[in-house]
């Protein structure tokens, strides 16, 4: 196992103008040694790197606050980059230096008052990166990465549809030739889902903006080429069911004084009050989707994912980019902002910013009692607990030619939670759509499940078996890890959310693992398992030590 630390100046992401090694444990000249170098990495945070630089170091007094890039390598692979933020020099001219991680580059840009309408998380993240990149040096740029939030909505479409002349006529007044144009419905092969008559030999749809979507006769049509159209169906596959979705075409845009973004018009699918489709049925087999129309499979259709859309800001919100990301995404919708370095399809190094609802990658190495587990501290705390949610909406009432809205409510309760914590009520208001008792109950239950969470964390001191020269993969931060200790009643997978690494003492690494429990029963199950094992704890410990 080998750590090395480099420092220098970058001109672009992972592109160095100057770069020098300032720490190498194998160096015999003592010009590349740091004192007590400690790296702290944490999921969704910038992390830090602290060290003391002795007078004889090759880079003594050469690290420029904010401008120098510091990089930590492990086994020849870069695991962290950041920049110096503070220097303290003692009587012996040793410099104590604190560095923050590259996620903190997002503190170097700001966002003017903005209003975003009908945009997805992906589009919002794209705008965030564009705005940031226009305000900072190239080496601090971010590229929007993967977005994995909410339940995917799978929508069928077909390409290669053309507009054709379906007839002609003459104007009885002036005798002009009239062209008749149509796009035939790919479902029944007969009905024109687009039809018009023109005096010129060209259909108007051939002048539509590329990818701009239009609703026509229960289909969504967009031009993707010179005479090449895409047709989407009013059908969406969610949680194993195919819904007759409600669809609107709206303009997606972000208005901001520092960076405007127009994403064009596109279809927005809504299945909240939709019923299951009687015409279309989508099924999933081995990760692939299949469409059946009136019971008959149609292999012509392809599928893509429709992201839900949201509104952000009200024209008054503004602030530092990192703060906006936290307040608009993480604090509202949860999830993780994850940084990764990779090359784009053209081979250019990129710093990608992903937004993930859950992290599912797993470490292959288990942290186990009697093998590599040295110490374990467990804590459980309740956050944002609501044991009852009341959803408020409106139902439209019509009598003769008059109509008005009537307020209706539905309530979701967690009886098990109420026995433990009492009744703690949250009220939510469903606006913008006509509500039904079932839709309100669904919204209340969804909110209850989202807010009733128990954060379980473990601070673990463990030996990474890779550091003991055993041929296994390292315990990596940002991956689910199997924690097993029979004496402590622990047998679970938890996210490795934090790692403190003393580079000169790898045996003193400290891992923090954490996860979320979404229900009272999960918490009670964990507590019951611990209680059942606690009786024999001392005997088990003695057995493990002696055996």
C-alpha positions as semicolon CSV with decimal commas, in nm:
position;residue;x (nm);y (nm);z (nm)
1;X;0,000;0,000;0,000
2;X;0,138;0,338;-0,095
3;X;0,012;0,693;-0,057
4;X;0,162;0,983;-0,246
5;X;0,071;1,350;-0,233
6;X;0,122;1,593;-0,520
7;X;0,083;1,969;-0,551
8;X;0,084;2,199;-0,850
9;X;-0,118;2,417;-1,083
10;X;-0,394;2,291;-1,312
11;X;-0,513;2,466;-1,628
12;X;-0,813;2,238;-1,687
13;X;-0,974;1,944;-1,512
14;X;-0,697;1,689;-1,442
15;X;-0,463;1,888;-1,669
16;X;-0,146;1,994;-1,490
17;X;0,081;2,285;-1,579
18;X;0,316;2,201;-1,292
19;X;0,306;1,904;-1,055
20;X;0,552;1,794;-0,787
21;X;0,545;1,513;-0,532
22;X;0,543;1,653;-0,177
23;X;0,489;1,327;0,015
24;X;0,629;0,982;-0,057
25;X;0,690;0,748;0,235
26;X;0,967;0,573;0,040
27;X;1,166;0,895;-0,014
28;X;1,506;0,874;0,157
29;X;1,600;1,242;0,118
30;X;1,331;1,368;0,359
31;X;1,241;1,639;0,107
32;X;0,913;1,466;0,027
33;X;0,775;1,399;0,372
34;X;0,471;1,543;0,547
35;X;0,402;1,517;0,919
36;X;0,071;1,357;1,027
37;X;-0,105;1,377;0,689
38;X;-0,473;1,295;0,749
39;X;-0,734;1,268;0,476
40;X;-1,105;1,291;0,560
41;X;-1,356;1,196;0,294
42;X;-1,733;1,208;0,337
43;X;-2,017;1,130;0,096
44;X;-2,184;1,447;-0,029
45;X;-1,925;1,675;0,129
46;X;-1,598;1,831;0,018
47;X;-1,383;1,654;0,274
48;X;-1,047;1,779;0,398
49;X;-0,675;1,704;0,402
50;X;-0,458;1,825;0,690
51;X;-0,084;1,797;0,731
52;X;0,224;1,969;0,866
53;X;0,498;2,055;0,618
54;X;0,853;2,061;0,762
55;X;1,108;2,320;0,657
56;X;1,300;2,078;0,436
57;X;1,004;1,983;0,216
58;X;1,048;2,057;-0,153
59;X;0,726;2,263;-0,156
60;X;0,777;2,455;0,170
61;X;0,616;2,802;0,140
62;X;0,518;2,724;-0,221
63;X;0,154;2,625;-0,175
64;X;-0,067;2,916;-0,274
65;X;-0,397;2,936;-0,088
66;X;-0,698;2,873;-0,317
67;X;-0,486;2,841;-0,635
68;X;-0,263;2,536;-0,577
69;X;-0,422;2,197;-0,638
70;X;-0,330;1,922;-0,391
71;X;-0,387;1,560;-0,495
72;X;-0,373;1,240;-0,289
73;X;-0,295;0,913;-0,464
74;X;-0,337;0,562;-0,331
75;X;-0,184;0,269;-0,517
76;X;-0,120;0,502;-0,811
77;X;-0,484;0,613;-0,836
78;X;-0,607;0,963;-0,750
79;X;-0,855;0,944;-0,462
80;X;-0,891;1,312;-0,367
81;X;-0,819;1,663;-0,493
82;X;-0,851;1,994;-0,317
83;X;-0,687;2,326;-0,239
84;X;-0,507;2,490;0,056
85;X;-0,727;2,717;0,264
86;X;-0,510;2,807;0,563
87;X;-0,145;2,806;0,673
88;X;-0,009;2,827;1,026
89;X;0,366;2,840;1,081
90;X;0,524;2,753;1,416
91;X;0,856;2,853;1,574
92;X;1,039;2,575;1,387
93;X;0,893;2,706;1,059
94;X;0,674;2,400;1,018
95;X;0,359;2,488;0,827
96;X;0,030;2,339;0,937
97;X;-0,190;2,334;0,628
98;X;-0,562;2,270;0,592
99;X;-0,706;2,183;0,249
100;X;-1,070;2,153;0,142
101;X;-1,199;1,918;-0,127
102;X;-1,293;2,009;-0,483
103;X;-1,669;2,008;-0,419
104;X;-1,593;2,339;-0,247
105;X;-1,521;2,488;-0,591
106;X;-1,899;2,532;-0,602
107;X;-1,853;2,803;-0,338
108;X;-1,661;3,010;-0,595
109;X;-1,970;3,098;-0,801
110;X;-2,308;3,249;-0,732
111;X;-2,657;3,246;-0,876
112;X;-2,866;3,557;-0,936
113;X;-3,242;3,554;-0,858
114;X;-3,394;3,274;-1,064
115;X;-3,721;3,102;-1,149
116;X;-3,725;2,754;-1,300
117;X;-4,046;2,602;-1,437
118;X;-4,121;2,251;-1,564
119;X;-3,761;2,133;-1,541
120;X;-3,629;1,793;-1,439
121;X;-3,349;1,730;-1,192
122;X;-3,117;1,663;-1,488
123;X;-3,201;1,996;-1,648
124;X;-3,164;2,184;-1,319
125;X;-2,822;2,025;-1,264
126;X;-2,720;2,114;-1,620
127;X;-2,813;2,477;-1,558
128;X;-2,627;2,479;-1,226
129;X;-2,309;2,355;-1,396
130;X;-2,339;2,596;-1,690
131;X;-2,385;2,892;-1,458
132;X;-2,093;2,784;-1,238
133;X;-1,855;2,712;-1,526
134;X;-1,912;3,059;-1,669
135;X;-1,783;3,218;-1,348
136;X;-1,472;3,016;-1,261
137;X;-1,142;2,893;-1,406
138;X;-1,157;2,595;-1,640
139;X;-0,992;2,359;-1,390
140;X;-1,282;2,414;-1,147
141;X;-1,550;2,319;-1,401
142;X;-1,821;2,058;-1,339
143;X;-2,006;1,846;-1,594
144;X;-2,363;1,733;-1,516
145;X;-2,354;1,360;-1,456
146;X;-2,600;1,084;-1,378
147;X;-2,932;1,163;-1,211
148;X;-3,115;0,877;-1,044
149;X;-3,411;1,008;-0,847
150;X;-3,775;0,912;-0,800
151;X;-3,940;0,607;-0,952
152;X;-3,862;0,579;-1,324
153;X;-4,151;0,635;-1,563
154;X;-4,104;0,428;-1,879
155;X;-4,268;0,569;-2,193
156;X;-4,297;0,397;-2,536
157;X;-4,216;0,574;-2,861
158;X;-4,154;0,496;-3,227
159;X;-3,921;0,674;-3,472
160;X;-3,914;0,689;-3,851
161;X;-4,270;0,814;-3,897
162;X;-4,314;1,041;-4,202
163;X;-4,559;1,305;-4,315
164;X;-4,699;1,221;-4,659
165;X;-4,939;1,373;-4,909
166;X;-5,272;1,199;-4,857
167;X;-5,472;1,383;-5,122
168;X;-5,538;1,710;-5,300
169;X;-5,818;1,941;-5,400
170;X;-5,884;2,267;-5,583
171;X;-5,994;2,593;-5,430
172;X;-6,335;2,663;-5,587
173;X;-6,280;3,037;-5,558
174;X;-5,943;3,083;-5,727
175;X;-5,870;2,735;-5,863
176;X;-5,549;2,697;-5,660
177;X;-5,415;2,349;-5,598
178;X;-5,455;2,242;-5,233
179;X;-5,220;1,982;-5,085
180;X;-5,347;1,746;-4,815
181;X;-5,088;1,621;-4,564
182;X;-5,108;1,359;-4,294
183;X;-4,912;1,158;-4,039
184;X;-5,071;0,819;-3,992
185;X;-5,115;0,679;-3,642
186;X;-4,858;0,399;-3,600
187;X;-5,100;0,217;-3,369
188;X;-5,394;0,157;-3,603
189;X;-5,222;0,243;-3,933
190;X;-5,528;0,434;-4,056
191;X;-5,609;0,747;-3,859
192;X;-5,427;1,069;-3,938
193;X;-5,297;1,200;-3,607
194;X;-5,173;1,507;-3,795
195;X;-5,365;1,653;-4,088
196;X;-5,356;1,985;-4,271
197;X;-5,421;2,144;-4,610
198;X;-5,174;2,388;-4,764
199;X;-5,140;2,587;-5,084
200;X;-4,765;2,525;-5,088
201;X;-4,605;2,190;-5,152
202;X;-4,478;2,148;-4,797
203;X;-4,637;2,046;-4,468
204;X;-4,591;2,295;-4,184
205;X;-4,471;2,020;-3,949
206;X;-4,153;1,996;-4,158
207;X;-4,062;2,338;-4,018
208;X;-4,108;2,243;-3,652
209;X;-3,805;2,291;-3,431
210;X;-3,610;1,969;-3,381
211;X;-3,736;1,775;-3,074
212;X;-4,016;2,025;-3,007
213;X;-4,317;1,817;-2,902
214;X;-4,681;1,866;-3,004
215;X;-4,998;1,691;-2,887
216;X;-5,227;1,565;-3,164
217;X;-5,513;1,316;-3,144
218;X;-5,394;1,145;-2,828
219;X;-5,031;1,119;-2,939
220;X;-4,717;1,329;-2,891
221;X;-4,537;1,412;-3,215
222;X;-4,191;1,566;-3,255
223;X;-3,964;1,617;-3,555
224;X;-3,625;1,447;-3,515
225;X;-3,503;1,483;-3,877
226;X;-3,584;1,636;-4,216
227;X;-3,891;1,413;-4,261
228;X;-3,849;1,191;-3,961
229;X;-4,094;1,209;-3,673
230;X;-4,113;1,050;-3,331
231;X;-4,452;0,950;-3,195
232;X;-4,506;0,887;-2,824
233;X;-4,808;0,718;-2,670
234;X;-5,016;0,838;-2,376
235;X;-4,893;0,538;-2,178
236;X;-4,647;0,513;-1,889
237;X;-4,509;0,215;-1,701
238;X;-4,462;0,273;-1,328
239;X;-4,415;0,014;-1,052
240;X;-4,519;-0,275;-1,273
241;X;-4,838;-0,112;-1,405
242;X;-4,919;0,060;-1,734
243;X;-5,121;0,379;-1,693
244;X;-5,326;0,584;-1,937
245;X;-5,122;0,890;-1,849
246;X;-5,236;1,248;-1,859
247;X;-4,998;1,442;-2,082
248;X;-4,931;1,811;-2,131
249;X;-4,677;1,990;-2,346
250;X;-4,513;2,277;-2,162
251;X;-4,215;2,503;-2,197
252;X;-3,921;2,422;-1,972
253;X;-3,703;2,718;-1,890
254;X;-3,494;2,883;-1,623
255;X;-3,489;3,261;-1,609
256;X;-3,187;3,400;-1,428
257;X;-2,981;3,717;-1,446
258;X;-2,654;3,526;-1,475
259;X;-2,758;3,229;-1,691
260;X;-3,085;3,179;-1,877
261;X;-3,171;2,832;-2,001
262;X;-3,444;2,739;-2,249
263;X;-3,499;2,364;-2,276
264;X;-3,781;2,402;-2,529
265;X;-4,126;2,248;-2,508
266;X;-4,175;1,884;-2,428
267;X;-4,429;1,642;-2,289
268;X;-4,494;1,608;-1,917
269;X;-4,652;1,281;-1,804
270;X;-4,870;1,253;-1,494
271;X;-5,002;0,924;-1,355
272;X;-5,113;1,046;-1,011
273;X;-5,484;1,027;-1,096
274;X;-5,459;0,802;-1,401
275;X;-5,621;0,462;-1,435
276;X;-5,457;0,157;-1,584
277;X;-5,458;0,152;-1,963
278;X;-5,701;-0,082;-2,135
279;X;-5,524;-0,055;-2,472
280;X;-5,154;-0,064;-2,388
281;X;-4,962;-0,296;-2,159
282;X;-4,589;-0,271;-2,092
283;X;-4,402;-0,557;-1,932
284;X;-4,040;-0,598;-1,826
285;X;-3,840;-0,910;-1,904
286;X;-3,472;-0,942;-1,814
287;X;-3,427;-0,566;-1,804
288;X;-3,599;-0,510;-2,140
289;X;-3,943;-0,363;-2,196
290;X;-4,212;-0,499;-2,428
291;X;-4,527;-0,323;-2,548
292;X;-4,852;-0,502;-2,623
293;X;-5,135;-0,319;-2,800
294;X;-5,476;-0,475;-2,743
295;X;-5,301;-0,791;-2,632
296;X;-5,067;-0,815;-2,932
297;X;-4,693;-0,752;-2,895
298;X;-4,557;-0,467;-3,108
299;X;-4,177;-0,482;-3,130
300;X;-4,147;-0,158;-3,329
301;X;-4,168;0,057;-3,018
302;X;-3,868;0,167;-2,814
303;X;-3,866;0,302;-2,459
304;X;-3,709;0,584;-2,266
305;X;-3,736;0,730;-1,919
306;X;-3,944;1,037;-1,848
307;X;-3,821;1,237;-1,550
308;X;-4,073;1,417;-1,329
309;X;-4,061;1,796;-1,356
310;X;-4,045;2,058;-1,084
311;X;-4,036;2,430;-1,021
312;X;-3,741;2,590;-0,843
313;X;-3,707;2,945;-0,717
314;X;-3,956;3,229;-0,733
315;X;-3,750;3,500;-0,898
316;X;-3,616;3,612;-0,562
317;X;-3,393;3,320;-0,459
318;X;-3,020;3,373;-0,502
319;X;-2,699;3,266;-0,338
320;X;-2,380;3,063;-0,356
321;X;-2,402;2,769;-0,596
322;X;-2,331;2,505;-0,331
323;X;-2,598;2,649;-0,101
324;X;-2,855;2,648;-0,383
325;X;-2,780;2,283;-0,459
326;X;-2,829;2,192;-0,096
327;X;-3,151;2,389;-0,043
328;X;-3,319;2,304;-0,374
329;X;-3,219;1,938;-0,409
330;X;-3,068;1,759;-0,110
331;X;-3,269;1,927;0,167
332;X;-3,599;1,902;-0,023
333;X;-3,571;1,568;-0,198
334;X;-3,289;1,386;-0,020
335;X;-3,027;1,191;-0,210
336;X;-2,655;1,239;-0,256
337;X;-2,439;1,472;-0,462
338;X;-2,151;1,251;-0,574
339;X;-1,831;1,360;-0,746
340;X;-1,641;1,140;-0,992
341;X;-1,361;1,184;-1,245
342;X;-1,387;1,017;-1,584
343;X;-1,321;1,082;-1,950
344;X;-1,602;1,186;-2,181
345;X;-1,664;1,002;-2,512
346;X;-1,399;1,222;-2,677
347;X;-1,137;1,128;-2,418
348;X;-1,141;1,463;-2,238
349;X;-1,106;1,448;-1,857
350;X;-1,423;1,558;-1,681
351;X;-1,534;1,622;-1,325
352;X;-1,887;1,482;-1,316
353;X;-2,149;1,577;-1,058
354;X;-2,405;1,300;-1,005
355;X;-2,730;1,330;-0,809
356;X;-2,837;0,991;-0,674
357;X;-3,138;0,892;-0,467
358;X;-2,961;0,586;-0,334
359;X;-2,612;0,441;-0,357
360;X;-2,623;0,072;-0,438
361;X;-2,263;-0,012;-0,532
362;X;-2,118;-0,263;-0,288
363;X;-1,779;-0,329;-0,135
364;X;-1,675;-0,691;-0,178
365;X;-1,480;-0,688;0,150
366;X;-1,683;-0,757;0,465
367;X;-1,611;-0,587;0,797
368;X;-1,644;-0,878;1,040
369;X;-1,585;-0,942;1,409
370;X;-1,288;-1,169;1,459
371;X;-1,139;-1,073;1,121
372;X;-1,091;-0,701;1,065
373;X;-1,337;-0,530;1,302
374;X;-1,150;-0,355;1,585
375;X;-1,413;-0,132;1,746
376;X;-1,777;-0,042;1,691
377;X;-1,993;0,242;1,820
378;X;-2,360;0,236;1,726
379;X;-2,613;0,518;1,751
380;X;-2,973;0,554;1,644
381;X;-3,160;0,884;1,633
382;X;-3,496;0,996;1,505
383;X;-3,518;1,290;1,267
384;X;-3,816;1,467;1,113
385;X;-4,065;1,234;1,275
386;X;-4,430;1,265;1,177
387;X;-4,669;0,997;1,292
388;X;-4,970;1,141;1,111
389;X;-4,999;1,327;0,779
390;X;-5,311;1,512;0,665
391;X;-5,331;1,583;0,291
392;X;-5,556;1,873;0,187
393;X;-5,690;1,915;-0,165
394;X;-5,987;2,039;-0,363
395;X;-6,269;1,859;-0,543
396;X;-6,465;2,029;-0,821
397;X;-6,842;2,045;-0,764
398;X;-7,076;2,122;-1,057
399;X;-7,447;2,210;-1,045
400;X;-7,623;2,323;-1,361
401;X;-7,390;2,590;-1,507
402;X;-7,217;2,662;-1,176
403;X;-6,900;2,504;-1,041
404;X;-6,686;2,557;-0,733
405;X;-6,416;2,386;-0,534
406;X;-6,479;2,195;-0,215
407;X;-6,193;2,127;0,027
408;X;-6,139;1,760;0,106
409;X;-5,883;1,586;0,328
410;X;-5,742;1,240;0,385
411;X;-5,525;1,122;0,673
412;X;-5,246;0,864;0,694
413;X;-5,144;0,726;1,035
414;X;-4,858;0,512;1,157
415;X;-5,010;0,346;1,461
416;X;-4,688;0,176;1,568
417;X;-4,506;0,509;1,565
418;X;-4,785;0,678;1,758
419;X;-4,750;0,422;2,037
420;X;-4,383;0,514;2,070
421;X;-4,385;0,889;2,006
422;X;-4,746;1,002;2,028
423;X;-4,936;1,185;1,757
424;X;-4,719;1,430;1,564
425;X;-4,910;1,575;1,268
426;X;-4,790;1,728;0,945
427;X;-5,031;1,896;0,701
428;X;-4,957;1,905;0,329
429;X;-5,153;2,085;0,057
430;X;-5,193;1,935;-0,290
431;X;-5,236;2,218;-0,536
432;X;-5,267;2,252;-0,910
433;X;-5,475;1,937;-0,971
434;X;-5,824;1,818;-0,884
435;X;-5,793;1,576;-0,593
436;X;-5,975;1,255;-0,512
437;X;-5,987;1,080;-0,174
438;X;-5,756;0,808;-0,307
439;X;-5,503;1,052;-0,455
440;X;-5,492;1,245;-0,126
441;X;-5,448;0,926;0,076
442;X;-5,166;0,817;-0,156
443;X;-4,997;1,157;-0,114
444;X;-5,033;1,143;0,265
445;X;-4,889;0,792;0,286
446;X;-4,602;0,886;0,056
447;X;-4,518;1,189;0,270
448;X;-4,541;0,982;0,588
449;X;-4,303;0,722;0,449
450;X;-4,063;0,993;0,334
451;X;-4,047;1,183;0,662
452;X;-4,064;0,900;0,913
453;X;-3,702;0,794;0,909
454;X;-3,453;0,667;1,160
455;X;-3,090;0,737;1,098
456;X;-2,870;0,451;1,208
457;X;-2,500;0,518;1,216
458;X;-2,197;0,315;1,314
459;X;-1,847;0,440;1,368
460;X;-1,615;0,149;1,306
461;X;-1,244;0,108;1,350
462;X;-1,137;-0,166;1,116
463;X;-0,837;-0,297;0,932
464;X;-0,866;-0,275;0,556
465;X;-0,737;-0,621;0,463
466;X;-0,582;-0,470;0,151
467;X;-0,342;-0,282;0,380
468;X;-0,241;-0,618;0,529
469;X;-0,130;-0,733;0,182
470;X;-0,430;-0,963;0,142
471;X;-0,553;-0,990;-0,216
472;X;-0,893;-0,824;-0,176
473;X;-1,052;-0,502;-0,296
474;X;-1,032;-0,203;-0,066
475;X;-1,317;-0,084;0,153
476;X;-1,418;0,216;-0,055
477;X;-1,611;0,517;0,066
478;X;-1,946;0,569;-0,102
479;X;-2,032;0,200;-0,126
480;X;-2,260;-0,032;0,068
481;X;-2,060;-0,252;0,304
482;X;-2,149;-0,573;0,484
483;X;-2,101;-0,531;0,861
484;X;-2,117;-0,853;1,060
485;X;-2,065;-0,905;1,432
486;X;-2,269;-1,176;1,600
487;X;-2,183;-1,062;1,955
488;X;-2,316;-0,713;1,881
489;X;-2,625;-0,834;1,696
490;X;-2,514;-0,667;1,375
491;X;-2,557;-0,827;1,034
492;X;-2,645;-0,561;0,780
493;X;-2,537;-0,364;0,476
494;X;-2,457;0,001;0,544
495;X;-2,322;0,284;0,333
496;X;-1,960;0,372;0,403
497;X;-2,034;0,742;0,441
498;X;-1,711;0,872;0,594
499;X;-1,348;0,766;0,605
500;X;-1,068;0,924;0,807
501;X;-0,727;0,807;0,684
502;X;-0,398;0,887;0,858
503;X;-0,170;0,834;0,558
504;X;0,124;0,734;0,776
505;X;-0,085;0,501;0,998
506;X;-0,330;0,308;0,778
507;X;-0,404;0,074;1,069
508;X;-0,579;0,367;1,240
509;X;-0,836;0,426;0,968
510;X;-1,180;0,512;1,100
511;X;-1,487;0,424;0,895
512;X;-1,837;0,560;0,949
513;X;-2,128;0,359;0,815
514;X;-2,486;0,481;0,803
515;X;-2,825;0,395;0,658
516;X;-3,192;0,487;0,691
517;X;-3,479;0,286;0,833
518;X;-3,808;0,382;0,674
519;X;-4,047;0,233;0,926
520;X;-4,095;0,166;1,295
521;X;-4,099;-0,209;1,232
522;X;-3,749;-0,197;1,082
523;X;-3,619;-0,018;1,390
524;X;-3,798;-0,258;1,624
525;X;-3,660;-0,556;1,433
526;X;-3,307;-0,424;1,474
527;X;-3,360;-0,357;1,844
528;X;-3,512;-0,701;1,899
529;X;-3,221;-0,871;1,728
530;X;-2,973;-0,679;1,943
531;X;-3,167;-0,760;2,260
532;X;-3,178;-1,131;2,183
533;X;-2,801;-1,142;2,140
534;X;-2,711;-0,913;2,430
535;X;-2,770;-1,179;2,697
536;X;-2,477;-1,387;2,578
537;X;-2,256;-1,094;2,479
538;X;-1,981;-1,141;2,736
539;X;-1,974;-1,518;2,685
540;X;-1,960;-1,473;2,306
541;X;-1,680;-1,221;2,329
542;X;-1,482;-1,456;2,548
543;X;-1,541;-1,738;2,304
544;X;-1,427;-1,535;2,007
545;X;-1,114;-1,418;2,185
546;X;-1,013;-1,764;2,301
547;X;-1,123;-1,951;1,991
